Amino acid sequence: MLATAIVGFFAALVIAKSFDEFRRGREAFPVFLFWVITWLAVLLVAVFPSVTVWLRQEVFGPAVGLGTFFGIALVFLLFLSYRLYLKTDRVERDLNALITQLALRDLPGGQEEKARSNQGSRDQASPHP
């Protein structure tokens, strides 16, 4: 009973937060819908655990154990974590490029062009022995 209450609390919290992000325009509708459906499914399983047995038997057949079911869930979670890693890495690279551009733009005395021309001449210069 305690686990159901905890899951219910977290489901309500995530759904409310996701709705707030969607309402403010920071989250797309498909992402909002994904989180609502995901957490409603988690809540359904917490309230009615026998749903997992029925689902496992209907989808995978009676001969498949829970190990297979949890193995597929683990692969899905690893895939999600990989996608999050790729997205954060891309955001970090974009942020670094933006900071570099802003720093060059804000050089005093219009030295942005000088910095670019110096970099170009350094690239063409021959290395010292």
PyMOL commands that set and color helices and strands:
alter all, ss='L'
color gray80, all
select helices_A, chain A and resi 2-23+29-47+50-60+66-105+108-110+112-124
alter helices_A, ss='H'
color red, helices_A
deselect
rebuild
show_as cartoon
